[in-house]
Amino acid sequence: MTVLWIVLISVQLVVAIGTLVDVFRRVDSGWAMLGWSLLVFAVPLLGAVIYWLRRPSSPEEVEQAYLAEADRRHARASQPFDSTGLRP
């Protein structure tokens, strides 16, 4: 049972530390940074999950997703149709 608790606490620490690192890198507002940090310290796993679900995308991530979707559409458009009229 002790090994289980060590593993669970280790995972929780890694998630909380990773979340705090992302908060300090990404959040511009001091009050928002303080709020997210307090939430992650108060309820580490739940606070981290809430942060990762609510985290705003950076402009670079939005542009990268747009370019990836455009590449997929371009690659899909160049594929031929099969005998059913559908693309494979």
Biopython code that builds the backbone (N, CA, C, O; Angstrom):
import numpy as np
from Bio.PDB.StructureBuilder import StructureBuilder

atoms = [
    (1, "MET", "N", (0.820, -1.197, 0.000)),
    (1, "MET", "CA", (0.000, 0.000, 0.000)),
    (1, "MET", "C", (0.865, 1.263, 0.000)),
    (1, "MET", "O", (0.474, 2.291, -0.552)),
    (2, "THR", "N", (2.036, 1.177, 0.619)),
    (2, "THR", "CA", (2.925, 2.333, 0.688)),
    (2, "THR", "C", (3.429, 2.714, -0.697)),
    (2, "THR", "O", (3.540, 3.899, -1.012)),
    (3, "VAL", "N", (3.734, 1.724, -1.525)),
    (3, "VAL", "CA", (4.221, 2.005, -2.865)),
    (3, "VAL", "C", (3.150, 2.723, -3.679)),
    (3, "VAL", "O", (3.456, 3.637, -4.445)),
    (4, "LEU", "N", (1.901, 2.312, -3.514)),
    (4, "LEU", "CA", (0.792, 2.966, -4.209)),
    (4, "LEU", "C", (0.708, 4.439, -3.833)),
    (4, "LEU", "O", (0.540, 5.288, -4.708)),
    (5, "TRP", "N", (0.823, 4.755, -2.548)),
    (5, "TRP", "CA", (0.745, 6.147, -2.112)),
    (5, "TRP", "C", (1.926, 6.955, -2.630)),
    (5, "TRP", "O", (1.776, 8.121, -2.993)),
    (6, "ILE", "N", (3.093, 6.336, -2.665)),
    (6, "ILE", "CA", (4.271, 7.038, -3.187)),
    (6, "ILE", "C", (4.079, 7.359, -4.661)),
    (6, "ILE", "O", (4.409, 8.460, -5.103)),
    (7, "VAL", "N", (3.553, 6.414, -5.423)),
    (7, "VAL", "CA", (3.319, 6.640, -6.847)),
    (7, "VAL", "C", (2.255, 7.713, -7.051)),
    (7, "VAL", "O", (2.438, 8.613, -7.871)),
    (8, "LEU", "N", (1.150, 7.631, -6.321)),
    (8, "LEU", "CA", (0.070, 8.618, -6.469)),
    (8, "LEU", "C", (0.528, 10.022, -6.090)),
    (8, "LEU", "O", (0.206, 10.989, -6.780)),
    (9, "ILE", "N", (1.267, 10.135, -5.012)),
    (9, "ILE", "CA", (1.757, 11.452, -4.593)),
    (9, "ILE", "C", (2.782, 11.978, -5.598)),
    (9, "ILE", "O", (2.820, 13.178, -5.871)),
    (10, "SER", "N", (3.610, 11.091, -6.147)),
    (10, "SER", "CA", (4.585, 11.518, -7.154)),
    (10, "SER", "C", (3.891, 12.033, -8.408)),
    (10, "SER", "O", (4.280, 13.064, -8.956)),
    (11, "VAL", "N", (2.875, 11.327, -8.859)),
    (11, "VAL", "CA", (2.121, 11.769, -10.038)),
    (11, "VAL", "C", (1.450, 13.107, -9.762)),
    (11, "VAL", "O", (1.466, 13.998, -10.611)),
    (12, "GLN", "N", (0.861, 13.251, -8.577)),
    (12, "GLN", "CA", (0.207, 14.506, -8.223)),
    (12, "GLN", "C", (1.207, 15.656, -8.193)),
    (12, "GLN", "O", (0.887, 16.754, -8.648)),
    (13, "LEU", "N", (2.392, 15.434, -7.676)),
    (13, "LEU", "CA", (3.415, 16.479, -7.638)),
    (13, "LEU", "C", (3.876, 16.864, -9.041)),
    (13, "LEU", "O", (4.058, 18.045, -9.337)),
    (14, "VAL", "N", (4.061, 15.879, -9.890)),
    (14, "VAL", "CA", (4.498, 16.171, -11.258)),
    (14, "VAL", "C", (3.432, 16.989, -11.984)),
    (14, "VAL", "O", (3.756, 17.954, -12.677)),
    (15, "VAL", "N", (2.166, 16.610, -11.830)),
    (15, "VAL", "CA", (1.078, 17.350, -12.483)),
    (15, "VAL", "C", (0.995, 18.772, -11.928)),
    (15, "VAL", "O", (0.861, 19.727, -12.695)),
    (16, "ALA", "N", (1.074, 18.921, -10.613)),
    (16, "ALA", "CA", (0.986, 20.249, -9.999)),
    (16, "ALA", "C", (2.164, 21.128, -10.410)),
    (16, "ALA", "O", (1.973, 22.304, -10.721)),
    (17, "ILE", "N", (3.364, 20.586, -10.416)),
    (17, "ILE", "CA", (4.542, 21.374, -10.792)),
    (17, "ILE", "C", (4.483, 21.754, -12.266)),
    (17, "ILE", "O", (4.789, 22.889, -12.632)),
    (18, "GLY", "N", (4.088, 20.803, -13.113)),
    (18, "GLY", "CA", (3.937, 21.109, -14.535)),
    (18, "GLY", "C", (2.905, 22.190, -14.778)),
    (18, "GLY", "O", (3.090, 23.056, -15.634)),
    (19, "THR", "N", (1.817, 22.141, -14.025)),
    (19, "THR", "CA", (0.775, 23.155, -14.154)),
    (19, "THR", "C", (1.284, 24.520, -13.691)),
    (19, "THR", "O", (1.042, 25.530, -14.352)),
    (20, "LEU", "N", (1.979, 24.552, -12.574)),
    (20, "LEU", "CA", (2.509, 25.830, -12.079)),
    (20, "LEU", "C", (3.540, 26.420, -13.039)),
    (20, "LEU", "O", (3.580, 27.635, -13.231)),
    (21, "VAL", "N", (4.363, 25.581, -13.634)),
    (21, "VAL", "CA", (5.333, 26.073, -14.613)),
    (21, "VAL", "C", (4.594, 26.698, -15.792)),
    (21, "VAL", "O", (4.973, 27.770, -16.265)),
    (22, "ASP", "N", (3.538, 26.030, -16.269)),
    (22, "ASP", "CA", (2.782, 26.568, -17.389)),
    (22, "ASP", "C", (2.060, 27.861, -16.996)),
    (22, "ASP", "O", (1.972, 28.786, -17.803)),
    (23, "VAL", "N", (1.551, 27.930, -15.786)),
    (23, "VAL", "CA", (0.892, 29.154, -15.315)),
    (23, "VAL", "C", (1.874, 30.320, -15.341)),
    (23, "VAL", "O", (1.541, 31.397, -15.834)),
    (24, "PHE", "N", (3.067, 30.118, -14.822)),
    (24, "PHE", "CA", (4.038, 31.209, -14.761)),
    (24, "PHE", "C", (4.586, 31.576, -16.140)),
    (24, "PHE", "O", (4.992, 32.719, -16.354)),
    (25, "ARG", "N", (4.604, 30.634, -17.068)),
    (25, "ARG", "CA", (5.067, 30.944, -18.423)),
    (25, "ARG", "C", (3.998, 31.638, -19.252)),
    (25, "ARG", "O", (4.317, 32.505, -20.066)),
    (26, "ARG", "N", (2.748, 31.276, -19.062)),
    (26, "ARG", "CA", (1.698, 31.649, -19.987)),
    (26, "ARG", "C", (0.814, 32.810, -19.515)),
    (26, "ARG", "O", (0.416, 33.644, -20.327)),
    (27, "VAL", "N", (0.506, 32.875, -18.237)),
    (27, "VAL", "CA", (-0.457, 33.855, -17.739)),
    (27, "VAL", "C", (0.220, 35.205, -17.589)),
    (27, "VAL", "O", (1.288, 35.313, -16.986)),
    (28, "ASP", "N", (-0.421, 36.251, -18.153)),
    (28, "ASP", "CA", (0.167, 37.590, -18.120)),
    (28, "ASP", "C", (-0.239, 38.382, -16.877)),
    (28, "ASP", "O", (0.579, 39.117, -16.325)),
    (29, "SER", "N", (-1.464, 38.246, -16.438)),
    (29, "SER", "CA", (-1.980, 39.017, -15.327)),
    (29, "SER", "C", (-1.470, 38.462, -13.997)),
    (29, "SER", "O", (-1.493, 37.253, -13.764)),
    (30, "GLY", "N", (-1.014, 39.354, -13.140)),
    (30, "GLY", "CA", (-0.530, 38.932, -11.829)),
    (30, "GLY", "C", (-1.621, 38.333, -10.964)),
    (30, "GLY", "O", (-1.381, 37.369, -10.236)),
    (31, "TRP", "N", (-2.829, 38.903, -11.040)),
    (31, "TRP", "CA", (-3.939, 38.380, -10.238)),
    (31, "TRP", "C", (-4.380, 37.015, -10.737)),
    (31, "TRP", "O", (-4.705, 36.132, -9.943)),
    (32, "ALA", "N", (-4.390, 36.844, -12.046)),
    (32, "ALA", "CA", (-4.761, 35.543, -12.602)),
    (32, "ALA", "C", (-3.713, 34.494, -12.225)),
    (32, "ALA", "O", (-4.050, 33.355, -11.902)),
    (33, "MET", "N", (-2.443, 34.892, -12.270)),
    (33, "MET", "CA", (-1.373, 33.974, -11.898)),
    (33, "MET", "C", (-1.500, 33.563, -10.435)),
    (33, "MET", "O", (-1.323, 32.394, -10.090)),
    (34, "LEU", "N", (-1.808, 34.537, -9.580)),
    (34, "LEU", "CA", (-1.992, 34.251, -8.164)),
    (34, "LEU", "C", (-3.187, 33.330, -7.953)),
    (34, "LEU", "O", (-3.114, 32.382, -7.172)),
    (35, "GLY", "N", (-4.279, 33.607, -8.644)),
    (35, "GLY", "CA", (-5.486, 32.785, -8.488)),
    (35, "GLY", "C", (-5.261, 31.353, -8.918)),
    (35, "GLY", "O", (-5.639, 30.423, -8.205)),
    (36, "TRP", "N", (-4.640, 31.159, -10.094)),
    (36, "TRP", "CA", (-4.374, 29.796, -10.555)),
    (36, "TRP", "C", (-3.404, 29.088, -9.617)),
    (36, "TRP", "O", (-3.572, 27.904, -9.325)),
    (37, "SER", "N", (-2.395, 29.805, -9.147)),
    (37, "SER", "CA", (-1.423, 29.188, -8.242)),
    (37, "SER", "C", (-2.089, 28.755, -6.943)),
    (37, "SER", "O", (-1.836, 27.654, -6.454)),
    (38, "LEU", "N", (-2.928, 29.603, -6.388)),
    (38, "LEU", "CA", (-3.631, 29.249, -5.152)),
    (38, "LEU", "C", (-4.560, 28.061, -5.363)),
    (38, "LEU", "O", (-4.672, 27.197, -4.494)),
    (39, "LEU", "N", (-5.224, 28.016, -6.509)),
    (39, "LEU", "CA", (-6.118, 26.897, -6.802)),
    (39, "LEU", "C", (-5.320, 25.595, -6.906)),
    (39, "LEU", "O", (-5.749, 24.560, -6.397)),
    (40, "VAL", "N", (-4.170, 25.649, -7.561)),
    (40, "VAL", "CA", (-3.352, 24.439, -7.703)),
    (40, "VAL", "C", (-2.762, 24.020, -6.355)),
    (40, "VAL", "O", (-2.629, 22.825, -6.092)),
    (41, "PHE", "N", (-2.407, 24.980, -5.497)),
    (41, "PHE", "CA", (-1.906, 24.626, -4.169)),
    (41, "PHE", "C", (-3.015, 24.107, -3.270)),
    (41, "PHE", "O", (-2.781, 23.192, -2.480)),
    (42, "ALA", "N", (-4.223, 24.669, -3.369)),
    (42, "ALA", "CA", (-5.318, 24.284, -2.493)),
    (42, "ALA", "C", (-5.831, 22.880, -2.820)),
    (42, "ALA", "O", (-5.969, 22.042, -1.929)),
    (43, "VAL", "N", (-6.104, 22.636, -4.067)),
    (43, "VAL", "CA", (-6.577, 21.320, -4.514)),
    (43, "VAL", "C", (-5.743, 20.910, -5.734)),
    (43, "VAL", "O", (-6.150, 21.145, -6.872)),
    (44, "PRO", "N", (-4.589, 20.302, -5.498)),
    (44, "PRO", "CA", (-3.616, 20.110, -6.568)),
    (44, "PRO", "C", (-4.146, 19.416, -7.822)),
    (44, "PRO", "O", (-3.999, 19.955, -8.919)),
    (45, "LEU", "N", (-4.740, 18.272, -7.696)),
    (45, "LEU", "CA", (-5.146, 17.546, -8.892)),
    (45, "LEU", "C", (-6.358, 18.188, -9.556)),
    (45, "LEU", "O", (-6.380, 18.349, -10.776)),
    (46, "LEU", "N", (-7.351, 18.551, -8.778)),
    (46, "LEU", "CA", (-8.541, 19.190, -9.330)),
    (46, "LEU", "C", (-8.205, 20.567, -9.903)),
    (46, "LEU", "O", (-8.698, 20.932, -10.971)),
    (47, "GLY", "N", (-7.371, 21.329, -9.200)),
    (47, "GLY", "CA", (-6.958, 22.639, -9.699)),
    (47, "GLY", "C", (-6.207, 22.542, -11.012)),
    (47, "GLY", "O", (-6.400, 23.367, -11.905)),
    (48, "ALA", "N", (-5.350, 21.536, -11.133)),
    (48, "ALA", "CA", (-4.604, 21.341, -12.377)),
    (48, "ALA", "C", (-5.546, 20.960, -13.517)),
    (48, "ALA", "O", (-5.405, 21.459, -14.634)),
    (49, "VAL", "N", (-6.495, 20.087, -13.242)),
    (49, "VAL", "CA", (-7.454, 19.681, -14.280)),
    (49, "VAL", "C", (-8.277, 20.884, -14.734)),
    (49, "VAL", "O", (-8.492, 21.070, -15.932)),
    (50, "ILE", "N", (-8.733, 21.692, -13.800)),
    (50, "ILE", "CA", (-9.516, 22.886, -14.151)),
    (50, "ILE", "C", (-8.666, 23.840, -14.988)),
    (50, "ILE", "O", (-9.149, 24.396, -15.974)),
    (51, "TYR", "N", (-7.410, 24.031, -14.603)),
    (51, "TYR", "CA", (-6.535, 24.929, -15.364)),
    (51, "TYR", "C", (-6.351, 24.426, -16.788)),
    (51, "TYR", "O", (-6.490, 25.198, -17.736)),
    (52, "TRP", "N", (-6.041, 23.138, -16.952)),
    (52, "TRP", "CA", (-5.774, 22.615, -18.288)),
    (52, "TRP", "C", (-7.019, 22.629, -19.161)),
    (52, "TRP", "O", (-6.910, 22.734, -20.383)),
    (53, "LEU", "N", (-8.207, 22.524, -18.558)),
    (53, "LEU", "CA", (-9.432, 22.613, -19.349)),
    (53, "LEU", "C", (-9.756, 24.057, -19.737)),
    (53, "LEU", "O", (-10.316, 24.297, -20.806)),
    (54, "ARG", "N", (-9.413, 25.004, -18.891)),
    (54, "ARG", "CA", (-9.741, 26.408, -19.119)),
    (54, "ARG", "C", (-8.608, 27.213, -19.749)),
    (54, "ARG", "O", (-8.795, 28.381, -20.090)),
    (55, "ARG", "N", (-7.447, 26.606, -19.906)),
    (55, "ARG", "CA", (-6.260, 27.308, -20.396)),
    (55, "ARG", "C", (-6.499, 27.882, -21.790)),
    (55, "ARG", "O", (-6.905, 27.161, -22.702)),
    (56, "PRO", "N", (-6.250, 29.171, -21.953)),
    (56, "PRO", "CA", (-6.433, 29.762, -23.289)),
    (56, "PRO", "C", (-5.301, 29.345, -24.220)),
    (56, "PRO", "O", (-4.156, 29.177, -23.801)),
    (57, "SER", "N", (-5.646, 29.186, -25.479)),
    (57, "SER", "CA", (-4.629, 28.838, -26.479)),
    (57, "SER", "C", (-3.822, 30.079, -26.834)),
    (57, "SER", "O", (-4.355, 31.187, -26.900)),
    (58, "SER", "N", (-2.545, 29.878, -27.058)),
    (58, "SER", "CA", (-1.704, 30.988, -27.475)),
    (58, "SER", "C", (-1.900, 31.222, -28.965)),
    (58, "SER", "O", (-2.329, 30.314, -29.676)),
    (59, "PRO", "N", (-1.597, 32.417, -29.450)),
    (59, "PRO", "CA", (-1.739, 32.675, -30.892)),
    (59, "PRO", "C", (-0.905, 31.715, -31.745)),
    (59, "PRO", "O", (-1.315, 31.353, -32.848)),
    (60, "GLU", "N", (0.260, 31.303, -31.243)),
    (60, "GLU", "CA", (1.091, 30.362, -31.986)),
    (60, "GLU", "C", (0.396, 29.013, -32.118)),
    (60, "GLU", "O", (0.449, 28.393, -33.180)),
    (61, "GLU", "N", (-0.261, 28.547, -31.042)),
    (61, "GLU", "CA", (-0.970, 27.271, -31.094)),
    (61, "GLU", "C", (-2.154, 27.333, -32.049)),
    (61, "GLU", "O", (-2.431, 26.371, -32.765)),
    (62, "VAL", "N", (-2.848, 28.457, -32.059)),
    (62, "VAL", "CA", (-3.985, 28.618, -32.962)),
    (62, "VAL", "C", (-3.500, 28.605, -34.410)),
    (62, "VAL", "O", (-4.099, 27.950, -35.264)),
    (63, "GLU", "N", (-2.422, 29.323, -34.681)),
    (63, "GLU", "CA", (-1.892, 29.354, -36.045)),
    (63, "GLU", "C", (-1.386, 27.979, -36.474)),
    (63, "GLU", "O", (-1.593, 27.568, -37.616)),
    (64, "GLN", "N", (-0.729, 27.275, -35.571)),
    (64, "GLN", "CA", (-0.225, 25.944, -35.886)),
    (64, "GLN", "C", (-1.381, 24.985, -36.186)),
    (64, "GLN", "O", (-1.287, 24.185, -37.116)),
    (65, "ALA", "N", (-2.460, 25.054, -35.419)),
    (65, "ALA", "CA", (-3.616, 24.203, -35.677)),
    (65, "ALA", "C", (-4.265, 24.546, -37.012)),
    (65, "ALA", "O", (-4.691, 23.651, -37.742)),
    (66, "TYR", "N", (-4.344, 25.842, -37.339)),
    (66, "TYR", "CA", (-4.921, 26.266, -38.616)),
    (66, "TYR", "C", (-4.085, 25.751, -39.787)),
    (66, "TYR", "O", (-4.637, 25.255, -40.769)),
    (67, "LEU", "N", (-2.754, 25.863, -39.691)),
    (67, "LEU", "CA", (-1.881, 25.397, -40.758)),
    (67, "LEU", "C", (-1.938, 23.875, -40.904)),
    (67, "LEU", "O", (-1.893, 23.358, -42.020)),
    (68, "ALA", "N", (-2.036, 23.159, -39.788)),
    (68, "ALA", "CA", (-2.138, 21.703, -39.854)),
    (68, "ALA", "C", (-3.434, 21.286, -40.532)),
    (68, "ALA", "O", (-3.440, 20.355, -41.337)),
    (69, "GLU", "N", (-4.528, 21.962, -40.218)),
    (69, "GLU", "CA", (-5.814, 21.664, -40.861)),
    (69, "GLU", "C", (-5.757, 21.986, -42.350)),
    (69, "GLU", "O", (-6.307, 21.240, -43.159)),
    (70, "ALA", "N", (-5.111, 23.070, -42.723)),
    (70, "ALA", "CA", (-4.973, 23.418, -44.140)),
    (70, "ALA", "C", (-4.143, 22.365, -44.873)),
    (70, "ALA", "O", (-4.466, 22.004, -46.005)),
    (71, "ASP", "N", (-3.083, 21.870, -44.242)),
    (71, "ASP", "CA", (-2.275, 20.804, -44.846)),
    (71, "ASP", "C", (-3.096, 19.534, -45.035)),
    (71, "ASP", "O", (-3.002, 18.873, -46.070)),
    (72, "ARG", "N", (-3.904, 19.195, -44.027)),
    (72, "ARG", "CA", (-4.750, 18.002, -44.146)),
    (72, "ARG", "C", (-5.748, 18.139, -45.280)),
    (72, "ARG", "O", (-5.974, 17.192, -46.033)),
    (73, "ARG", "N", (-6.349, 19.320, -45.404)),
    (73, "ARG", "CA", (-7.311, 19.537, -46.489)),
    (73, "ARG", "C", (-6.629, 19.458, -47.848)),
    (73, "ARG", "O", (-7.182, 18.887, -48.788)),
    (74, "HIS", "N", (-5.445, 20.022, -47.957)),
    (74, "HIS", "CA", (-4.720, 19.990, -49.220)),
    (74, "HIS", "C", (-4.355, 18.542, -49.586)),
    (74, "HIS", "O", (-4.521, 18.130, -50.735)),
    (75, "ALA", "N", (-3.861, 17.778, -48.613)),
    (75, "ALA", "CA", (-3.490, 16.384, -48.868)),
    (75, "ALA", "C", (-4.722, 15.558, -49.232)),
    (75, "ALA", "O", (-4.654, 14.684, -50.096)),
    (76, "ARG", "N", (-5.827, 15.830, -48.583)),
    (76, "ARG", "CA", (-7.067, 15.094, -48.847)),
    (76, "ARG", "C", (-7.603, 15.435, -50.232)),
    (76, "ARG", "O", (-8.137, 14.562, -50.915)),
    (77, "ALA", "N", (-7.472, 16.678, -50.654)),
    (77, "ALA", "CA", (-7.977, 17.098, -51.959)),
    (77, "ALA", "C", (-7.182, 16.464, -53.094)),
    (77, "ALA", "O", (-7.717, 16.290, -54.189)),
    (78, "SER", "N", (-5.939, 16.119, -52.864)),
    (78, "SER", "CA", (-5.117, 15.542, -53.931)),
    (78, "SER", "C", (-5.289, 14.029, -54.047)),
    (78, "SER", "O", (-4.745, 13.420, -54.969)),
    (79, "GLN", "N", (-6.039, 13.408, -53.123)),
    (79, "GLN", "CA", (-6.256, 11.963, -53.198)),
    (79, "GLN", "C", (-7.359, 11.654, -54.203)),
    (79, "GLN", "O", (-8.361, 12.366, -54.260)),
    (80, "PRO", "N", (-7.183, 10.603, -54.993)),
    (80, "PRO", "CA", (-8.212, 10.253, -55.982)),
    (80, "PRO", "C", (-9.413, 9.573, -55.320)),
    (80, "PRO", "O", (-9.325, 9.057, -54.207)),
    (81, "PHE", "N", (-10.522, 9.590, -56.033)),
    (81, "PHE", "CA", (-11.714, 8.896, -55.579)),
    (81, "PHE", "C", (-11.599, 7.418, -55.944)),
    (81, "PHE", "O", (-10.932, 7.075, -56.920)),
    (82, "ASP", "N", (-12.243, 6.539, -55.171)),
    (82, "ASP", "CA", (-12.254, 5.129, -55.562)),
    (82, "ASP", "C", (-13.484, 4.847, -56.421)),
    (82, "ASP", "O", (-14.177, 5.782, -56.822)),
    (83, "SER", "N", (-13.762, 3.601, -56.704)),
    (83, "SER", "CA", (-14.846, 3.255, -57.624)),
    (83, "SER", "C", (-16.237, 3.595, -57.073)),
    (83, "SER", "O", (-17.193, 3.695, -57.842)),
    (84, "THR", "N", (-16.359, 3.772, -55.754)),
    (84, "THR", "CA", (-17.652, 4.112, -55.180)),
    (84, "THR", "C", (-17.919, 5.601, -55.209)),
    (84, "THR", "O", (-19.017, 6.044, -54.873)),
    (85, "GLY", "N", (-16.932, 6.372, -55.606)),
    (85, "GLY", "CA", (-17.086, 7.824, -55.608)),
    (85, "GLY", "C", (-16.667, 8.457, -54.296)),
    (85, "GLY", "O", (-16.763, 9.671, -54.113)),
    (86, "LEU", "N", (-16.200, 7.613, -53.384)),
    (86, "LEU", "CA", (-15.743, 8.115, -52.091)),
    (86, "LEU", "C", (-14.230, 8.063, -52.043)),
    (86, "LEU", "O", (-13.595, 7.289, -52.760)),
    (87, "ARG", "N", (-13.678, 8.876, -51.209)),
    (87, "ARG", "CA", (-12.226, 8.865, -51.024)),
    (87, "ARG", "C", (-11.870, 7.780, -50.026)),
    (87, "ARG", "O", (-12.623, 7.543, -49.082)),
    (88, "PRO", "N", (-10.742, 7.120, -50.217)),
    (88, "PRO", "CA", (-10.344, 6.050, -49.291)),
    (88, "PRO", "C", (-9.990, 6.588, -47.929)),
    (88, "PRO", "O", (-9.635, 5.820, -47.035)),
]
sb = StructureBuilder()
sb.init_structure("model")
sb.init_model(0)
sb.init_chain("A")
sb.init_seg("    ")
for serial, (resi, resn, name, xyz) in enumerate(atoms, 1):
    if name == "N":
        sb.init_residue(resn, " ", resi, " ")
    sb.init_atom(name, np.array(xyz, "f"), 0.0, 1.0, " ", f" {name:<3s}", serial, name[0])
structure = sb.get_structure()
